[in-house]
């Protein structure tokens, strides 16, 4: 039985301490670097802030001209609106919520690691996640990354615990997972197809495609249930059943045109914007949305070789570094350039080291017949396909994958710790003393050697 203080086990106390440490780091960063979406910038954070205020005020999700819109996914503005409603539009509430969700994500990473690789791996992953620089830095930005990472991690935990674990497997677990995937897609539309990821793990566990498709159908139905009210609203207010957001197709077009380089090159939409510039919103927004889809699909069909050669460039821009929080923080500078360079170097260095540990752990996590490990592998594959093939590569977009990557790095970290421990014990034994004389032995137990 684990040691306790009162009635609380040491393990739970340690998790509470880890949560508070993660929360404290993120709150400290918010106090140190405090960019405001109301400082005159025009970027995603200012859009989220303004539209959250209009929703909280009861005016709905509207464009700057007052017309209804679906330009960005509504999930994060709606989340902010709930905060603004009770805090009188206080931007700090959004940042504190980011810090809180980031700290909860650390606990979720522990749970994910423990479910897949065991408790020690869970602890290793949670510690790495606590100090992950870019995850900390994003807490001060009024942007959707932290919420989407938390929701995606929650969906993975629901799949693992409620559908892949034999003791807890229930049909309604697939509904919970599907609902969480739907919420994630409401925040970041790129996760709309994520309900397909558990298919192969479910097939391994359930033993037949009939039962697998049953689980998939339940998950899909739950996701549709979450997305339907927003889609119906768009059909009513915009005149077209937009499922996620109209703005997502700008990223789609940026990845499929003659000037595409794998990153955020948006020149292809300029002629379309000019063509429909005289239309009023929301008619203009929908017309642009449909025209951009047609243009991107037509180019992809006519240029198959270019599509193939764009994939490695998209993946490069997706994974090459991990300092986008610095770039977004400095849209209206709040830090000195020396600080930006220093923090960016720390973020990238940490990211590269963890990436190295992911590769070192590959022999432990590359188990295609293990449904839990396969789920994590397919999550990485999903990110690579959705951004490397369908959309574009951008450093922001791998943010929600970091919790999974940290878990995949944990086996090598545990192996390193065990190697160090064995060497320490071997050194003590050679010195002729007990390895741990301060720890009593259980009955019938003796020290090795």
Residue pairs with C-beta under 8 A, 6 or more apart in sequence:
2 9
2 10
2 11
3 9
3 10
4 10
5 13
14 123
15 107
15 110
15 126
18 106
18 107
18 110
18 126
18 127
18 130
19 103
19 104
19 106
19 107
20 103
21 130
22 102
22 103
22 106
22 129
22 130
23 99
23 100
23 102
23 103
25 130
25 131
25 136
26 98
26 99
26 102
26 103
26 136
26 139
27 96
27 99
27 139
29 136
29 137
29 139
29 140
30 92
30 95
30 96
30 98
30 99
30 139
30 140
33 137
33 140
33 329
33 334
33 335
34 95
34 140
34 334
35 41
35 45
35 140
35 141
35 328
35 329
35 330
35 331
35 332
35 334
36 91
36 332
37 43
37 45
37 46
37 48
37 49
37 50
37 91
37 142
38 46
38 49
38 91
39 332
40 332
41 331
41 332
43 328
43 331
44 72
44 143
44 144
44 328
45 141
45 142
45 143
45 328
45 331
47 71
47 72
47 77
48 72
48 76
48 77
48 80
48 142
48 143
48 144
49 80
49 91
49 94
49 142
50 64
51 61
51 62
51 69
51 72
51 77
52 77
52 78
52 79
52 80
52 81
52 83
52 84
52 94
53 81
53 84
53 89
54 60
54 61
54 62
55 61
55 77
55 78
55 81
56 80
56 81
56 82
56 84
56 85
56 89
60 68
60 237
61 68
61 69
61 70
61 74
61 77
61 78
62 68
62 69
63 69
63 71
63 281
63 282
63 285
65 281
67 280
67 281
67 282
67 285
68 237
68 238
68 281
68 282
69 238
69 246
69 281
69 282
69 285
70 234
70 238
70 242
70 244
70 245
70 246
70 247
70 285
71 245
71 246
71 247
71 285
72 245
72 247
73 144
73 185
73 186
73 187
73 188
73 189
73 244
73 245
73 248
74 186
74 230
74 245
75 144
75 147
75 183
75 185
75 186
75 187
75 188
76 143
76 144
76 147
76 148
76 187
78 186
79 97
79 147
79 187
80 94
80 142
83 90
83 93
83 94
83 97
84 90
84 93
84 94
86 93
87 93
91 142
94 142
95 139
95 140
95 142
98 138
98 139
98 140
98 141
98 146
98 147
99 139
101 146
101 147
101 149
101 150
102 135
102 136
102 138
102 139
102 146
102 150
104 150
105 129
105 135
105 146
105 149
105 150
105 153
105 403
106 126
106 129
106 130
107 126
108 150
108 153
108 154
108 157
108 403
109 122
109 125
109 126
109 129
109 153
109 403
109 406
109 407
110 122
110 123
110 125
110 126
111 122
111 157
111 161
112 122
112 125
112 153
112 156
112 157
112 160
112 403
112 404
112 407
113 121
113 122
113 123
113 124
113 125
113 126
113 406
113 407
113 410
114 121
114 122
115 122
115 157
115 160
115 161
115 165
115 372
116 160
116 365
116 372
116 373
116 376
116 407
117 364
117 365
117 407
117 410
117 411
117 414
118 414
120 414
120 417
121 407
121 410
121 411
121 413
121 414
122 410
124 410
124 413
124 414
124 417
125 406
125 407
125 409
125 410
125 413
128 354
128 406
128 409
128 410
128 413
129 135
129 402
129 403
129 406
131 350
132 350
132 354
132 402
132 406
133 322
133 343
133 346
133 347
133 350
133 351
134 322
134 323
134 324
134 325
134 347
134 351
134 399
134 402
135 146
135 149
135 399
135 402
137 325
137 326
137 329
137 343
137 347
138 145
138 146
138 325
138 399
139 146
140 325
140 329
141 325
141 328
141 329
143 328
144 187
144 188
145 396
145 399
145 400
147 187
148 184
148 187
148 188
148 191
148 399
148 400
149 399
149 400
149 402
149 403
151 180
151 183
151 184
151 187
152 184
152 191
152 194
152 400
152 403
153 400
153 403
153 404
154 180
155 177
155 180
155 181
155 184
155 194
156 375
156 376
156 379
156 404
158 173
158 176
158 177
158 180
159 173
159 177
159 198
159 201
159 375
160 372
160 375
161 168
161 173
162 168
162 169
162 170
162 172
162 173
162 174
162 176
162 177
163 169
163 170
163 173
163 174
163 177
163 198
163 202
163 205
163 215
164 201
164 202
164 205
164 371
164 372
164 375
166 205
169 205
171 214
171 215
171 218
172 218
174 215
174 216
174 218
174 219
174 222
175 218
175 219
175 221
175 222
176 222
177 195
177 198
177 219
177 222
178 195
178 218
178 219
178 220
178 221
178 222
178 223
178 226
179 222
179 223
179 225
179 226
181 191
181 194
181 195
181 219
181 223
182 222
182 223
182 224
182 225
182 226
182 227
183 226
184 191
184 194
185 191
185 192
185 194
185 223
185 226
185 227
185 244
186 226
186 227
186 230
186 244
188 400
189 243
189 244
189 245
189 248
190 248
190 386
190 387
190 390
190 391
190 397
192 243
192 244
193 382
193 386
194 382
195 216
195 219
195 220
195 223
196 216
197 375
197 378
197 379
197 382
198 215
198 216
198 219
198 375
198 378
199 212
199 216
200 371
200 374
200 378
201 371
201 372
201 374
201 375
201 378
202 211
202 212
202 215
202 216
202 371
203 209
203 212
204 369
204 370
204 371
204 374
205 371
206 212
206 215
227 243
227 244
230 243
231 241
231 242
231 243
232 241
234 240
234 241
234 242
234 243
235 241
235 242
237 282
238 246
238 282
238 285
238 286
239 282
239 283
239 286
240 286
240 289
240 290
242 286
242 289
246 285
246 286
246 288
246 289
248 391
249 289
249 292
249 293
249 296
250 266
250 269
250 292
251 264
251 391
251 392
252 292
252 293
252 296
252 390
252 391
253 266
253 268
253 269
253 292
253 293
253 295
253 296
254 260
254 264
254 265
254 266
254 268
254 269
254 391
254 392
255 262
255 296
255 310
255 314
255 390
255 391
255 392
256 296
256 297
256 299
256 300
256 307
257 265
257 267
257 268
257 295
257 296
257 299
258 268
258 299
258 303
259 265
259 267
259 268
260 268
260 306
260 310
260 392
261 310
261 313
262 310
262 312
262 313
262 314
262 315
262 316
262 317
262 392
262 393
263 313
263 314
263 317
263 392
263 393
263 394
264 392
264 394
265 392
268 292
268 295
268 296
269 288
269 292
272 288
272 291
272 292
272 295
273 288
275 291
276 284
276 287
276 288
276 291
277 284
279 287
300 307
307 389
311 388
311 389
312 388
313 393
314 387
314 388
314 389
314 391
314 392
314 393
315 384
315 387
315 388
315 393
316 393
317 392
317 393
317 394
317 395
318 383
318 384
318 387
318 388
318 393
318 394
318 395
318 397
318 398
319 393
319 398
320 395
321 347
321 348
321 351
321 395
322 347
322 348
322 350
322 351
322 395
322 398
322 402
323 343
323 344
323 347
323 348
323 395
324 394
324 395
324 396
324 399
325 347
326 335
326 340
326 343
326 344
326 347
328 396
329 335
329 340
330 340
335 343
354 405
354 406
354 409
355 405
355 409
357 409
357 412
357 413
358 405
358 408
358 409
360 409
360 412
361 408
361 409
361 410
361 411
361 412
361 413
364 411
364 412
364 415
365 373
365 376
365 377
365 408
365 411
366 373
366 377
367 373
367 374
368 374
368 377
376 404
376 407
376 408
379 401
379 404
380 401
380 404
380 405
380 408
383 397
383 398
383 401
387 393
387 394
387 397
387 398
391 397
424 435
425 435
425 436
425 448
428 434
428 435
429 435
429 448
429 449
434 447
435 447
441 447
